[in-house]
């Protein structure tokens, strides 16, 4: 698989192996800041791995509730994409690590844009008020009747890993992948930040006019944290699976809004924390205890 431009960096390191010391070349996952602007108004800066930056910006606007329809997006100018159509604005054409989004029929109060986005590469929006903030956004419980067979679920981690081009070189990236009910891989994105990888997937889906993703599974390579669940809910994804554990806040949100949350999906085993009816027969599902 072709590596995204500027996603890896070659460096010289010293390796110790069973008492033998040698100098070798190694690949690093690139981490750089990306500024997202609405027109000329700065919105947020996130640490990310370069690649699919326009998708990241669009997905971020959607999953954080700043736009409610893809029709609001008039244009996206990505200064990092050398293949994109050049932007005539001198404020962006000479800048790297900057994406500017132009919106139509949508006016923002600049003070609203100054809300605190905790967009470091390791953690999305979090905190004690997170659940209440989701309620205020008006996200509704998922009504999808989507179902995926357990045997197909067990195939997802291997298919995700096989397509992790940058991880294969560096061993240092998270991945998010979108699958359909037949476990066919539709899109995969990698990033130093797990929530960035999900935003890139959502941005891709918006470009493909696929939202809401009510017949899909989101598979993530790390833990199933709160930020992953809230972004999946915003995209209408009914099933989120991860190879590691979810957090207590992620489980609480998933149960409140009827999302199927699966953890420890490894080999022939997984744990269902919420919404077992979408992946198990009714006779196999247990009612979860309250978090």
Secondary structure as UniProt FT lines:
FT   TURN            5..6
FT   STRAND          8..17
FT   TURN            18..19
FT   STRAND          20..29
FT   STRAND          32..38
FT   TURN            39..40
FT   STRAND          41..48
FT   HELIX           53..63
FT   TURN            64..65
FT   HELIX           70..72
FT   STRAND          73..78
FT   TURN            79..80
FT   TURN            82..83
FT   HELIX           90..93
FT   STRAND          98..103
FT   HELIX           110..113
FT   TURN            121..122
FT   TURN            128..129
FT   HELIX           130..137
FT   HELIX           150..153
FT   TURN            154..155
FT   HELIX           156..162
FT   HELIX           165..170
FT   STRAND          174..180
FT   TURN            181..182
FT   STRAND          185..191
FT   HELIX           194..207
FT   TURN            208..209
FT   TURN            214..215
FT   STRAND          216..220
FT   HELIX           226..234
FT   TURN            235..236
FT   STRAND          239..242
FT   HELIX           248..256
FT   TURN            257..258
FT   STRAND          260..266
FT   TURN            267..268
FT   STRAND          269..274
FT   HELIX           276..278
FT   TURN            282..284
//
